């Protein structure tokens, strides 16, 4: 973990707005103590269920002809997360803020590159692969410690590292469901944000993949043809058939997607490009609402095979200057939605209540 910059108690204090009579996440979230010799060992011993990791880069996005700015999401998000209220609905003590991957060197090298230049495209790809290596290593250590990674990107290129790291930790390929306007299943032309899933698939780390809500106007014929040939392992629905034509129902499609992937460990991928008006690398005016994105996370996080959450492509610096905090605030909502739905304690209580009702009913009979 040489490239990891741990988040400290001092860092938490700096981003937490303390107020008398209130308890914020920043006062309860865990961090790796200063001087810890083995972060891997600490992860195994920590009582936290979730581990928060930031990847402040947009190199993969630029390598895919996208707009830079996603590197700013981590800083915005951690400020918002630290100021969420600690209460009976969600407890910050369940969250360990691991820190962020140091991509300073890679970002500096990328700043001089032009993706229109063929030679530079190869350099972009090499930089993305360097980040891939770090992401997959850290994710693998988190999952091996029996924790659930919550990753804030960065570009969607980091889906590859999430999938690979989880698969290596589990010792088998995993599944993924992706809330996205795009498939990110482009050809293997060198690593970028548009082919993280296709690389993970070709290298044997991704077994089944469901893309939820792709936009028909922005999905190439070549990608659709390829997916059709491997329909037993890769499927999708479109935003247009659900929200525009009404040929399919949003809630029903959630179940269809889950039925496809739930037989195995799976990752939940959220691309903020899919939500209208959200500052991102490929901002859209048409798409599923924030509420639907939250419902999506709630639905998939509640299953025992949910292994990680990745929120990517948000770019606060591309938004309105006076409201640049809103992307971070949205990420905070999505993370707490995930934690609330994934928490095994309420699920266990609900099962106990059902069993008690059944026993009571049998006794009356």
C-alpha positions as CSV (number, residue, x, y, z in Angstrom):
1,X,0.0,0.0,0.0
2,X,2.8,2.4,-0.8
3,X,0.5,4.6,-2.9
4,X,-2.1,4.9,-0.2
5,X,-2.4,8.2,1.7
6,X,-4.2,7.3,4.9
7,X,-6.9,9.6,6.3
8,X,-6.1,10.8,9.8
9,X,-8.1,12.0,12.8
10,X,-6.7,15.5,12.1
11,X,-8.0,15.2,8.5
12,X,-11.5,14.3,9.9
13,X,-11.4,17.2,12.3
14,X,-10.6,19.6,9.5
15,X,-13.7,18.6,7.4
16,X,-16.2,18.1,10.2
17,X,-18.3,21.1,11.2
18,X,-18.8,20.5,14.9
19,X,-22.1,21.8,16.5
20,X,-23.2,21.6,20.1
21,X,-26.1,19.1,20.6
22,X,-25.2,17.2,17.4
23,X,-23.0,14.2,16.5
24,X,-21.6,14.1,13.0
25,X,-20.2,11.1,11.1
26,X,-16.8,12.8,11.3
27,X,-16.8,12.4,15.0
28,X,-17.5,8.7,14.9
29,X,-15.9,7.3,11.7
30,X,-12.8,5.2,12.1
31,X,-9.4,5.9,10.6
32,X,-6.1,4.0,10.5
33,X,-4.1,5.1,13.6
34,X,-0.9,7.0,13.0
35,X,2.1,4.7,13.1
36,X,0.2,1.5,12.2
37,X,2.8,-0.9,10.8
38,X,0.4,-3.2,8.9
39,X,-2.8,-1.6,7.4
40,X,-3.9,-5.1,6.2
41,X,-3.8,-6.4,9.8
42,X,-5.6,-3.3,11.1
43,X,-8.3,-3.9,8.5
44,X,-8.8,-7.4,9.8
45,X,-9.1,-6.3,13.4
46,X,-11.3,-3.2,12.8
47,X,-14.9,-3.4,13.9
48,X,-16.0,-1.3,10.9
49,X,-18.1,-3.1,8.2
50,X,-17.4,-0.6,5.4
51,X,-14.1,0.8,4.1
52,X,-14.1,4.1,2.3
53,X,-11.5,4.6,-0.5
54,X,-10.9,7.6,-2.7
55,X,-9.4,7.6,-6.2
56,X,-8.9,11.3,-7.2
57,X,-8.1,11.0,-10.9
58,X,-9.6,11.6,-14.3
59,X,-6.9,10.1,-16.5
60,X,-9.1,7.2,-17.7
61,X,-11.8,9.7,-18.6
62,X,-9.5,11.9,-20.6
63,X,-8.1,8.7,-22.3
64,X,-11.7,8.1,-23.4
65,X,-12.3,11.6,-24.9
66,X,-14.1,12.7,-21.8
67,X,-13.9,16.0,-19.9
68,X,-11.6,16.2,-16.9
69,X,-12.8,17.1,-13.4
70,X,-13.7,13.8,-11.7
71,X,-10.5,14.0,-9.6
72,X,-12.4,16.6,-7.5
73,X,-15.1,14.2,-6.3
74,X,-13.2,12.6,-3.4
75,X,-12.5,15.9,-1.6
76,X,-16.1,17.1,-2.1
77,X,-17.6,13.8,-1.0
78,X,-15.5,13.3,2.2
79,X,-16.5,16.8,3.4
80,X,-20.2,15.9,2.9
81,X,-19.9,12.5,4.4
82,X,-18.1,13.8,7.6
83,X,-21.1,16.1,8.2
84,X,-23.9,13.6,8.0
85,X,-25.8,13.3,11.2
86,X,-25.0,10.2,13.4
87,X,-28.3,8.8,14.6
88,X,-30.5,5.7,14.8
89,X,-30.9,5.5,11.0
90,X,-27.2,5.2,10.1
91,X,-24.1,5.1,12.2
92,X,-20.7,6.5,11.1
93,X,-18.8,4.2,13.4
94,X,-19.6,1.5,10.8
95,X,-17.4,3.3,8.3
96,X,-13.6,3.3,8.2
97,X,-12.1,6.1,6.1
98,X,-9.0,4.4,4.7
99,X,-7.8,7.3,2.7
100,X,-7.1,7.9,-1.0
101,X,-4.7,6.5,-3.6
102,X,-1.8,8.9,-4.4
103,X,-2.1,9.6,-8.1
104,X,-0.2,12.9,-8.0
105,X,2.6,11.5,-10.3
106,X,0.2,10.0,-12.8
107,X,-2.0,13.2,-12.9
108,X,1.1,15.3,-13.5
109,X,2.3,13.1,-16.4
110,X,-1.2,13.1,-17.9
111,X,-1.5,16.9,-17.8
112,X,0.9,17.2,-20.8
113,X,-0.8,14.5,-22.9
114,X,-3.3,15.0,-25.8
115,X,-5.7,12.2,-26.4
116,X,-5.9,13.2,-30.1
117,X,-2.3,12.1,-30.4
118,X,-1.9,8.3,-31.0
119,X,1.4,8.2,-29.2
120,X,-0.1,10.0,-26.2
121,X,-3.1,7.6,-26.1
122,X,-0.6,4.7,-25.4
123,X,0.8,6.8,-22.5
124,X,-2.7,7.5,-21.2
125,X,-3.4,3.7,-21.2
126,X,-0.1,3.0,-19.4
127,X,-1.0,5.5,-16.7
128,X,-4.4,3.9,-16.3
129,X,-2.9,0.5,-15.9
130,X,-0.6,1.8,-13.2
131,X,-3.7,3.0,-11.3
132,X,-5.4,-0.4,-12.0
133,X,-2.6,-2.2,-10.2
134,X,-3.0,-0.1,-7.1
135,X,-6.8,-0.2,-7.0
136,X,-7.0,-4.0,-7.4
137,X,-4.3,-4.5,-4.7
138,X,-6.1,-2.4,-2.1
139,X,-9.5,-3.7,-2.9
140,X,-8.3,-7.2,-2.6
141,X,-6.8,-6.5,0.9
142,X,-10.1,-4.9,2.0
143,X,-12.2,-7.8,0.8
144,X,-9.8,-10.4,2.3
145,X,-10.3,-8.6,5.6
146,X,-14.0,-9.4,5.3
147,X,-14.9,-5.8,4.8
148,X,-17.0,-4.1,2.1
149,X,-15.2,-1.4,0.0
150,X,-17.0,1.8,-0.8
151,X,-15.1,3.5,-3.6
152,X,-15.3,7.1,-4.7
153,X,-13.8,7.8,-8.1
154,X,-12.4,9.0,-10.3
155,X,-13.3,7.6,-13.7
156,X,-15.2,4.4,-14.5
157,X,-11.9,2.9,-15.5
158,X,-11.6,2.0,-11.8
159,X,-14.4,-0.6,-12.2
160,X,-11.7,-2.9,-13.5
161,X,-9.6,-2.7,-10.3
162,X,-12.7,-3.1,-8.2
163,X,-13.7,-6.3,-10.0
164,X,-10.2,-7.7,-10.3
165,X,-9.4,-7.0,-6.6
166,X,-12.7,-8.6,-5.4
167,X,-12.3,-11.6,-7.6
168,X,-8.7,-12.2,-6.4
169,X,-9.9,-12.0,-2.8
170,X,-12.8,-14.3,-3.4
171,X,-10.7,-16.7,-5.5
172,X,-13.3,-16.7,-8.4
173,X,-14.8,-14.4,-11.0
174,X,-17.6,-12.1,-9.7
175,X,-20.7,-10.4,-11.2
176,X,-21.5,-6.7,-11.6
177,X,-24.5,-4.5,-12.1
178,X,-23.9,-1.1,-13.5
179,X,-26.3,1.9,-13.3
180,X,-25.0,3.8,-16.4
181,X,-26.0,5.6,-19.6
182,X,-23.1,3.7,-21.3
183,X,-22.0,0.0,-21.4
184,X,-18.3,0.8,-20.8
185,X,-17.8,-2.5,-22.7
186,X,-15.8,-1.0,-25.6
187,X,-13.0,-2.9,-27.4
188,X,-9.7,-3.7,-25.9
189,X,-7.8,-0.7,-27.4
190,X,-5.8,0.2,-24.3
191,X,-7.2,1.0,-20.9
192,X,-9.6,3.9,-20.4
193,X,-12.9,4.6,-18.7
194,X,-14.9,3.1,-21.5
195,X,-13.6,-0.5,-21.3
196,X,-13.1,-1.4,-17.7
197,X,-15.8,-4.1,-17.8
198,X,-14.7,-5.6,-21.2
199,X,-11.1,-5.9,-19.9
200,X,-12.3,-7.5,-16.7
201,X,-14.5,-9.9,-18.7
202,X,-11.8,-10.9,-21.2
203,X,-9.3,-11.5,-18.4
204,X,-11.6,-13.8,-16.5
205,X,-12.4,-11.6,-13.5
206,X,-16.0,-10.7,-14.5
207,X,-18.5,-13.5,-14.9
208,X,-21.9,-11.9,-15.4
209,X,-22.6,-8.3,-16.1
210,X,-25.9,-6.4,-16.3
211,X,-26.0,-2.8,-17.5
212,X,-29.0,-0.9,-16.2
213,X,-30.5,1.9,-18.3
214,X,-28.1,2.5,-21.2
215,X,-29.0,5.3,-23.5
216,X,-29.9,4.0,-27.0
217,X,-28.4,7.1,-28.7
218,X,-25.0,6.5,-27.2
219,X,-24.5,2.8,-27.6
220,X,-22.7,1.7,-30.7
221,X,-23.9,-1.1,-33.0
222,X,-20.7,-2.9,-32.5
223,X,-21.1,-3.1,-28.8
224,X,-24.7,-4.2,-29.1
225,X,-23.7,-6.9,-31.6
226,X,-21.0,-8.2,-29.2
227,X,-23.3,-8.3,-26.2
228,X,-25.9,-10.2,-28.2
229,X,-23.4,-12.9,-28.9
230,X,-22.6,-13.4,-25.2
231,X,-26.2,-12.9,-23.9
232,X,-25.8,-15.7,-21.4
233,X,-23.3,-13.6,-19.5
234,X,-23.9,-9.9,-20.4
235,X,-27.3,-8.3,-20.6
236,X,-28.9,-4.8,-20.4
237,X,-32.0,-2.8,-20.5
238,X,-32.3,0.8,-21.8
239,X,-33.4,4.0,-20.2
240,X,-35.6,4.7,-23.3
241,X,-37.6,1.5,-23.1
242,X,-38.2,2.1,-19.3
243,X,-38.7,5.8,-18.9
244,X,-39.7,7.0,-22.4
245,X,-41.6,4.3,-24.2
246,X,-42.9,2.6,-21.0
247,X,-42.3,-0.9,-22.5
248,X,-40.6,-2.0,-19.3
249,X,-41.2,-1.1,-15.6
250,X,-38.4,0.3,-13.4
251,X,-39.2,-1.9,-10.4
252,X,-39.6,-5.0,-12.4
253,X,-36.3,-4.4,-14.2
254,X,-34.5,-4.2,-10.9
255,X,-35.7,-7.7,-10.2
256,X,-34.8,-8.9,-13.6
257,X,-31.2,-7.6,-13.2
258,X,-30.9,-9.0,-9.7
259,X,-32.1,-12.4,-10.8
260,X,-29.3,-12.4,-13.4
261,X,-26.4,-11.7,-11.0
262,X,-27.6,-12.7,-7.5
263,X,-26.2,-16.3,-7.7
264,X,-22.7,-15.0,-7.1
265,X,-20.8,-12.2,-5.4
266,X,-21.5,-8.9,-7.2
267,X,-20.3,-5.3,-7.3
268,X,-22.6,-2.3,-7.6
269,X,-21.4,0.3,-10.0
270,X,-22.9,3.8,-10.1
271,X,-22.0,6.3,-12.9
272,X,-23.2,9.8,-12.1
273,X,-23.3,10.5,-15.8
274,X,-26.6,8.6,-15.8
275,X,-28.4,11.3,-13.6
276,X,-29.6,14.5,-15.3
277,X,-28.0,17.8,-14.2
278,X,-25.2,16.2,-12.2
279,X,-21.8,17.7,-12.9
280,X,-19.9,14.9,-14.5
281,X,-17.5,14.0,-17.3
282,X,-20.4,13.3,-19.7
283,X,-23.2,15.4,-18.2
284,X,-26.8,14.6,-19.4
285,X,-30.1,16.3,-19.5
286,X,-32.1,13.1,-19.7
287,X,-31.9,10.1,-17.5
288,X,-33.1,8.4,-14.3
289,X,-33.7,10.7,-11.3
290,X,-31.7,10.9,-8.1
291,X,-34.5,9.1,-6.3
292,X,-34.3,6.2,-8.8
293,X,-30.5,6.0,-8.3
294,X,-31.1,5.8,-4.6
295,X,-33.7,3.1,-5.0
296,X,-31.4,1.2,-7.3
297,X,-28.7,1.2,-4.6
298,X,-31.1,0.3,-1.9
299,X,-32.4,-2.6,-3.9
300,X,-29.1,-4.2,-4.8
301,X,-27.3,-3.4,-1.5
302,X,-29.9,-5.5,0.4
303,X,-28.7,-8.8,-1.0
304,X,-26.1,-10.9,0.9
305,X,-24.0,-11.2,-2.3
306,X,-23.4,-7.4,-2.6
307,X,-19.6,-7.0,-2.3
308,X,-18.8,-3.4,-2.9
309,X,-20.1,0.0,-4.0
310,X,-18.4,2.2,-6.6
311,X,-19.6,5.8,-7.3
312,X,-17.7,7.4,-10.2
313,X,-17.5,10.1,-12.8
314,X,-18.9,12.9,-10.6
315,X,-17.0,16.2,-11.3
316,X,-17.8,19.0,-8.8
317,X,-15.4,21.4,-10.5
318,X,-17.5,21.2,-13.6
319,X,-20.7,22.4,-11.8
320,X,-21.9,25.7,-10.6
321,X,-19.2,27.5,-8.5
322,X,-21.7,28.3,-5.8
323,X,-23.1,24.8,-5.6
324,X,-20.0,22.7,-6.2
325,X,-20.7,20.9,-2.9
326,X,-23.9,19.2,-4.3
327,X,-22.0,16.3,-6.0
328,X,-20.4,15.4,-2.7
329,X,-23.7,15.7,-0.9
330,X,-25.3,13.3,-3.5
331,X,-22.5,10.8,-3.0
332,X,-23.1,11.0,0.8
333,X,-26.8,10.1,0.2
334,X,-25.9,7.2,-2.0
335,X,-23.3,5.8,0.5
336,X,-25.7,6.0,3.4
337,X,-28.5,4.4,1.3
338,X,-26.1,1.5,0.7
339,X,-25.1,1.2,4.3
340,X,-28.7,1.2,5.5
341,X,-29.8,-1.5,3.1
342,X,-26.7,-3.6,3.5
343,X,-26.7,-3.6,7.3
344,X,-27.3,-7.2,8.3
345,X,-28.8,-6.3,11.7
346,X,-32.2,-5.0,10.5
347,X,-32.4,-7.9,8.1
348,X,-31.8,-10.4,10.9
349,X,-34.4,-8.6,13.1
350,X,-37.0,-8.7,10.3
351,X,-36.4,-12.5,9.8
352,X,-36.7,-13.1,13.5
353,X,-40.0,-11.2,13.5
354,X,-41.3,-13.2,10.6
355,X,-40.3,-16.5,12.3
356,X,-41.9,-15.4,15.5
357,X,-45.2,-14.6,13.7
358,X,-45.1,-18.0,12.0
359,X,-44.5,-19.8,15.4
360,X,-47.3,-17.7,17.1
361,X,-49.7,-18.5,14.3
362,X,-48.9,-22.2,14.4
363,X,-49.4,-22.2,18.2
364,X,-52.9,-20.6,17.9
365,X,-53.9,-23.2,15.4
